Amino acid sequence: MTDPSLPVYADIEAAARTLAPVAVRTRLFNSPALDAQTGARVFIKPEVLQRTGSFKFRGAYNRLSLIPQADRGKGVVAFSSGNHAQGVAAAAQLLGLPATIVMPADAPAFKREKTRSYGARVVLYDRDRESREEIAQQIASESGATLVPPFDDPRVIAGQGTAGLEIAEDLRALGVAPDIVSAPASGGGLMAGVALAIHHHFPQAKFLTAEPEGYDDHARSFAGGQRQRHHAQNRTFCDALMAPEPGVLTFAINHRLGAGGVTATDAEVTQAMAFAFRELKLVAEPGGSVALAALLAGRMDARGKTVVIVLSGGNVDAGLYADAIRENAG
């Protein structure tokens, strides 16, 4: 029996109808250069071109659209290092809701300013000494605002699943079935939604979360059969992928669908960012590039197979991005 707290395919279809007037349909494309380098047939899902520059807008807008009218005036609260922050802020602006976003003080300045540009109030906290969840919960309790989690919410997962629905529709139109589908993972909401949607159409597909080296809580959890934390001692520059463990709902979905996990080093991620710039003509942020990095580094058994890679976000500090391109010129 399906857990009633988990989203199902029909929820993703409903989210797609909600998002159709506002979200960008980011169509799959194939790169001959990527095929030649990997020996696979690779399709890219460019969520870097999504509204606010990442897939997070999908889940945020779907969640906010379902807030009862009587509660909308109290606003919404979210916590995020950047992409969920922007997604919630932009969705709130479109729907006319006040938004407060709790962000780490060391989040990229670009992401903080973009969040403010959508009209949200930004509350900064110390990532090492304070709990973003506790701060956000206190604000929500005092104001009556709706708390919008970044991944462990069935309506957020359903919204992210619309990216997978689009992937499935594009592949079916081409008469192509995927062998591997991989997306970056922090809490796992993107992979959970994408996997639900694609599994409905292509039950043979293999799903792989992609994480920075050391931040391999999804890979550890899938291998052990239960949620586990990562053991990273140092920071990764993939600032969007630093959740300590998979979400409860997201792990339940991904584990049930047989997901596995791969990782990539920070150096491999910079190489992937440079590849996306040179060959795909796309700007991809570090966290958004991890699945591509794992593919290019040979971390997937991809040769001779059809692979879908999600470039999940393109919100990157200009200086950091320029450094990544310079370091991997040629």
Backbone torsions as a table, in degrees:
resi	resn	phi	psi	omega
1	MET	NA	138.6	-179.9
2	THR	-75.1	136.0	176.8
3	ASP	-63.7	121.7	-177.3
4	PRO	-65.0	-15.6	178.8
5	SER	-81.1	-10.9	-177.8
6	LEU	-95.2	144.7	176.2
7	PRO	-70.1	156.5	177.1
8	VAL	-125.2	175.2	-175.2
9	TYR	-57.4	-38.1	179.7
10	ALA	-61.5	-32.0	177.4
11	ASP	-66.9	-35.5	178.1
12	ILE	-69.0	-41.0	176.5
13	GLU	-60.5	-41.1	179.1
14	ALA	-65.8	-41.0	178.1
15	ALA	-62.7	-37.5	178.7
16	ALA	-61.7	-39.4	177.8
17	ARG	-66.1	-38.6	178.7
18	THR	-65.4	-40.4	-174.1
19	LEU	-83.1	-18.1	-173.8
20	ALA	-51.1	-40.9	-177.6
21	PRO	-76.4	-14.9	-169.7
22	VAL	-122.9	-28.8	-176.4
23	ALA	-88.4	157.1	175.4
24	VAL	-86.9	131.3	172.6
25	ARG	-83.7	107.8	-176.2
26	THR	-92.7	102.0	-172.2
27	ARG	-77.2	144.4	176.3
28	LEU	-61.6	147.1	169.5
29	PHE	-142.6	156.7	-178.2
30	ASN	-109.7	139.9	180.0
31	SER	-115.2	114.3	176.6
32	PRO	-57.2	-35.7	180.0
33	ALA	-64.9	-39.5	179.3
34	LEU	-70.6	-39.4	176.1
35	ASP	-59.4	-46.1	-177.3
36	ALA	-64.2	-37.6	-177.0
37	GLN	-75.0	-29.5	-174.0
38	THR	-105.6	-16.2	-175.8
39	GLY	73.0	16.0	179.9
40	ALA	-120.4	169.0	169.0
41	ARG	-99.6	109.3	-169.4
42	VAL	-112.0	132.0	173.9
43	PHE	-114.1	135.6	180.0
44	ILE	-103.7	131.9	172.5
45	LYS	-101.8	103.5	-170.1
46	PRO	-87.8	73.7	177.9
47	GLU	-71.0	-4.2	170.2
48	VAL	-62.1	-21.3	-179.5
49	LEU	-93.5	1.4	179.8
50	GLN	-70.9	159.2	174.3
51	ARG	-53.8	136.3	-173.6
52	THR	68.6	4.0	174.5
53	GLY	83.5	12.0	176.0
54	SER	-161.3	165.1	178.9
55	PHE	-61.8	-18.5	-172.7
56	LYS	-59.9	-25.7	178.6
57	PHE	-59.6	-34.8	-177.1
58	ARG	-59.4	-55.9	-177.5
59	GLY	-66.3	-37.7	-179.0
60	ALA	-64.5	-47.6	-177.9
61	TYR	-65.8	-40.3	179.0
62	ASN	-61.9	-43.2	-179.7
63	ARG	-64.8	-47.0	-176.9
64	LEU	-67.2	-32.6	-179.0
65	SER	-66.7	-19.1	-178.0
66	LEU	-96.5	3.4	176.0
67	ILE	-71.5	129.2	179.5
68	PRO	-55.8	145.2	-176.8
69	GLN	-56.7	-36.1	-177.4
70	ALA	-66.6	-21.7	-177.4
71	ASP	-99.7	-6.6	-172.1
72	ARG	-67.8	-33.2	-179.5
73	GLY	-64.5	-22.4	178.8
74	LYS	-78.1	-13.7	174.8
75	GLY	84.5	-171.4	-178.7
76	VAL	-132.0	154.5	176.1
77	VAL	-129.5	138.0	177.0
78	ALA	-141.4	160.9	174.1
79	PHE	-127.9	136.9	-172.1
80	SER	-170.5	152.5	172.8
81	SER	-84.3	-7.8	175.8
82	GLY	165.7	-56.4	-172.6
83	ASN	-75.1	-42.7	174.2
84	HIS	-64.5	-36.4	177.6
85	ALA	-57.4	-48.7	-179.2
86	GLN	-68.0	-38.5	179.3
87	GLY	-62.1	-46.2	179.6
88	VAL	-66.5	-43.7	-178.7
89	ALA	-61.3	-44.3	-179.5
90	ALA	-67.4	-41.7	179.0
91	ALA	-64.3	-40.9	178.8
92	ALA	-63.1	-40.5	179.0
93	GLN	-62.5	-44.3	180.0
94	LEU	-63.5	-35.9	-176.4
95	LEU	-93.1	-2.8	178.1
96	GLY	76.2	31.6	-179.0
97	LEU	-107.6	139.8	171.0
98	PRO	-66.6	143.9	-178.1
99	ALA	-135.1	137.0	172.6
100	THR	-122.1	129.8	-177.4
101	ILE	-121.5	126.1	176.5
102	VAL	-92.5	117.9	-175.5
103	MET	-128.2	147.0	175.9
104	PRO	-66.0	142.8	-178.7
105	ALA	-62.3	-24.0	-179.8
106	ASP	-96.0	11.5	174.0
107	ALA	-62.8	148.5	179.4
108	PRO	-51.8	134.2	-178.1
109	ALA	-56.1	-35.7	179.4
110	PHE	-58.0	-43.6	-178.0
111	LYS	-71.2	-36.5	177.8
112	ARG	-63.5	-45.6	-177.5
113	GLU	-68.6	-38.0	177.9
114	LYS	-64.1	-38.0	178.5
115	THR	-62.3	-44.4	177.6
116	ARG	-63.8	-33.6	-176.4
117	SER	-64.8	-20.1	176.5
118	TYR	-88.1	6.7	175.1
119	GLY	93.4	5.4	-178.2
120	ALA	-83.3	151.1	170.3
121	ARG	-86.3	129.4	-178.6
122	VAL	-106.2	125.5	176.0
123	VAL	-110.2	120.0	-177.2
124	LEU	-92.2	149.8	178.0
125	TYR	-142.5	164.5	178.7
126	ASP	-87.9	113.5	-176.0
127	ARG	-59.1	-31.8	-174.8
128	ASP	-86.8	-19.9	-172.0
129	ARG	-121.8	-14.4	-175.9
130	GLU	-125.5	158.3	179.2
131	SER	-101.7	118.7	179.5
132	ARG	-65.8	-35.5	179.4
133	GLU	-62.6	-43.4	-179.4
134	GLU	-66.6	-40.7	179.4
135	ILE	-63.2	-47.1	-179.1
136	ALA	-63.7	-40.8	-179.6
137	GLN	-64.2	-38.5	179.0
138	GLN	-65.3	-43.1	178.6
139	ILE	-62.0	-43.7	-179.7
140	ALA	-64.3	-40.8	-179.1
141	SER	-65.2	-39.3	-177.2
142	GLU	-74.8	-32.4	-174.4
143	SER	-101.5	-17.1	-174.5
144	GLY	79.9	9.2	-179.3
145	ALA	-69.2	156.9	177.1
146	THR	-83.5	126.6	178.2
147	LEU	-83.8	128.0	-177.4
148	VAL	-114.8	98.8	-178.2
149	PRO	-68.5	156.5	-176.4
150	PRO	-74.9	-23.1	-177.0
151	PHE	-149.7	-35.9	-171.4
152	ASP	-89.1	62.2	180.0
153	ASP	-146.4	128.6	-175.5
154	PRO	-60.5	-31.2	-179.1
155	ARG	-78.2	-31.5	173.5
156	VAL	-68.0	-45.2	179.5
157	ILE	-60.5	-42.2	178.9
158	ALA	-61.4	-39.6	177.6
159	GLY	-63.4	-44.3	177.4
160	GLN	-63.9	-31.0	-179.8
161	GLY	-63.1	-18.8	178.3
162	THR	-64.8	-25.5	173.9
163	ALA	-64.3	-41.2	177.7
164	GLY	-68.3	-36.1	177.2
165	LEU	-61.9	-42.7	177.8
166	GLU	-64.6	-40.4	176.7
167	ILE	-58.2	-48.7	-178.6
168	ALA	-61.3	-43.0	-179.8
169	GLU	-64.3	-42.3	179.7
170	ASP	-65.8	-40.8	179.6
171	LEU	-67.0	-41.7	179.4
172	ARG	-63.2	-37.1	178.3
173	ALA	-64.5	-29.8	178.6
174	LEU	-87.6	-9.3	-176.2
175	GLY	70.7	32.8	-175.6
176	VAL	-119.0	138.7	175.7
177	ALA	-110.9	134.3	-179.0
178	PRO	-82.0	141.0	171.1
179	ASP	-89.9	-39.8	-177.0
180	ILE	-134.1	136.1	172.1
181	VAL	-127.3	125.3	-176.8
182	SER	-131.1	139.7	179.5
183	ALA	-143.1	150.0	174.6
184	PRO	-60.4	150.2	-178.4
185	ALA	-137.5	132.2	169.0
186	SER	-116.6	-75.6	171.6
187	GLY	-87.4	-17.8	176.1
188	GLY	98.0	6.9	-177.3
189	GLY	-67.4	-38.2	178.8
190	LEU	-64.1	-48.9	-178.8
191	MET	-63.9	-39.0	-179.8
192	ALA	-62.2	-47.6	-180.0
193	GLY	-66.1	-44.7	179.3
194	VAL	-62.2	-44.2	-178.7
195	ALA	-63.4	-42.2	178.1
196	LEU	-58.1	-45.7	-177.0
197	ALA	-68.9	-45.2	-176.0
198	ILE	-73.1	-37.7	179.2
199	HIS	-59.8	-33.2	179.3
200	HIS	-60.0	-35.7	-177.5
201	HIS	-99.7	-31.3	-175.7
202	PHE	-132.9	76.7	-174.3
203	PRO	-64.9	-14.6	-179.9
204	GLN	-85.0	-9.0	-175.7
205	ALA	-65.4	142.9	176.0
206	LYS	-99.0	133.5	-177.9
207	PHE	-109.1	133.5	-178.8
208	LEU	-128.8	118.0	169.5
209	THR	-74.7	147.3	178.2
210	ALA	-121.3	128.3	-174.9
211	GLU	-134.9	157.8	173.3
212	PRO	-65.8	147.5	178.4
213	GLU	-55.9	133.6	-177.4
214	GLY	92.2	-31.2	178.4
215	TYR	-97.4	49.4	-169.3
216	ASP	-99.3	41.2	-176.7
217	ASP	-64.7	-34.1	177.3
218	HIS	-67.1	-48.3	-179.9
219	ALA	-58.8	-43.1	178.7
220	ARG	-63.1	-42.3	-176.9
221	SER	-66.9	-42.3	178.5
222	PHE	-64.3	-40.7	-179.3
223	ALA	-67.1	-36.4	-176.9
224	GLY	-90.7	-12.1	179.0
225	GLY	79.7	7.9	175.7
226	GLN	-153.9	160.0	-176.9
227	ARG	-61.3	131.1	178.4
228	GLN	-134.3	151.5	176.7
229	ARG	-87.3	155.7	173.6
230	HIS	-81.8	169.8	-178.0
231	HIS	-119.2	30.1	-178.3
232	ALA	-63.0	134.1	177.4
233	GLN	-101.6	-28.0	-177.3
234	ASN	-112.4	159.5	177.4
235	ARG	-73.9	146.9	169.4
236	THR	-102.5	149.0	177.5
237	PHE	-80.6	1.1	170.4
238	CYS	-82.2	73.3	-169.3
239	ASP	-62.3	-21.6	-178.1
240	ALA	-80.1	-7.9	-171.9
241	LEU	-122.5	51.6	-174.1
242	MET	-116.3	16.0	175.5
243	ALA	-60.6	140.6	-174.7
244	PRO	-75.1	-22.8	-179.2
245	GLU	-158.5	160.4	178.4
246	PRO	-63.8	155.4	174.0
247	GLY	-68.6	160.1	179.0
248	VAL	-65.1	-51.1	-179.2
249	LEU	-69.2	-42.5	-176.7
250	THR	-65.7	-39.4	178.2
251	PHE	-65.8	-40.7	-179.7
252	ALA	-58.4	-41.7	-179.8
253	ILE	-70.6	-52.6	-175.3
254	ASN	-64.3	-39.5	179.3
255	HIS	-67.3	-41.9	179.0
256	ARG	-61.4	-32.8	-179.0
257	LEU	-90.6	10.0	172.3
258	GLY	75.8	28.0	-178.3
259	ALA	-66.3	151.9	171.3
260	GLY	-121.9	-178.4	-177.5
261	GLY	-136.6	146.2	174.1
262	VAL	-131.1	162.2	179.3
263	THR	-132.1	167.0	174.3
264	ALA	-145.2	146.6	177.9
265	THR	-76.7	163.5	176.8
266	ASP	-59.7	-38.4	178.6
267	ALA	-62.9	-41.9	178.1
268	GLU	-66.1	-32.8	177.8
269	VAL	-67.0	-41.8	178.4
270	THR	-63.4	-35.8	177.4
271	GLN	-65.1	-38.7	178.4
272	ALA	-67.4	-40.1	176.7
273	MET	-59.6	-42.6	179.1
274	ALA	-67.5	-38.2	177.1
275	PHE	-62.5	-44.4	179.6
276	ALA	-61.3	-37.3	178.4
277	PHE	-67.6	-48.1	-175.0
278	ARG	-73.7	-47.8	-168.4
279	GLU	-99.3	-32.9	-177.1
280	LEU	-100.8	-13.4	-179.0
281	LYS	60.6	39.6	-179.8
282	LEU	-126.7	143.1	173.0
283	VAL	-92.1	118.2	-179.8
284	ALA	-122.9	135.0	177.5
285	GLU	-77.6	166.4	-178.4
286	PRO	-54.7	-54.9	-178.2
287	GLY	-61.8	-31.7	-179.9
288	GLY	-75.4	-10.8	-174.2
289	SER	-101.4	-1.8	-169.0
290	VAL	-65.7	-38.4	178.6
291	ALA	-65.4	-42.4	176.1
292	LEU	-62.3	-40.5	179.2
293	ALA	-61.9	-43.8	-180.0
294	ALA	-64.2	-37.7	177.2
295	LEU	-64.4	-49.6	-177.7
296	LEU	-64.4	-30.6	-178.8
297	ALA	-83.9	0.4	178.2
298	GLY	78.4	22.5	-179.1
299	ARG	-81.5	-7.7	178.6
300	MET	-114.6	147.3	174.3
301	ASP	-82.4	75.6	-167.8
302	ALA	-104.9	-18.5	-173.2
303	ARG	-57.9	129.9	179.5
304	GLY	78.3	5.9	-176.2
305	LYS	-115.2	166.7	174.9
306	THR	-97.5	122.2	-172.1
307	VAL	-125.0	137.5	172.7
308	VAL	-112.6	127.1	179.0
309	ILE	-116.7	127.5	176.1
310	VAL	-94.2	119.2	167.0
311	LEU	-88.7	101.9	-162.6
312	SER	-85.0	-17.7	-179.1
313	GLY	-162.4	152.9	-179.1
314	GLY	-129.2	24.0	-178.4
315	ASN	-93.3	97.4	-173.5
316	VAL	-133.9	141.0	175.8
317	ASP	-59.7	135.6	-174.1
318	ALA	-61.2	-40.8	-179.4
319	GLY	-66.0	-45.0	178.4
320	LEU	-61.8	-41.6	-179.5
321	TYR	-64.7	-45.1	179.4
322	ALA	-60.2	-39.8	178.6
323	ASP	-62.8	-43.2	-179.2
324	ALA	-62.4	-39.9	179.9
325	ILE	-69.4	-43.2	-179.5
326	ARG	-63.8	-40.8	-177.8
327	GLU	-66.5	-20.0	-176.8
328	ASN	-124.6	35.3	179.9
329	ALA	-69.5	150.0	176.3
330	GLY	111.6	NA	NA
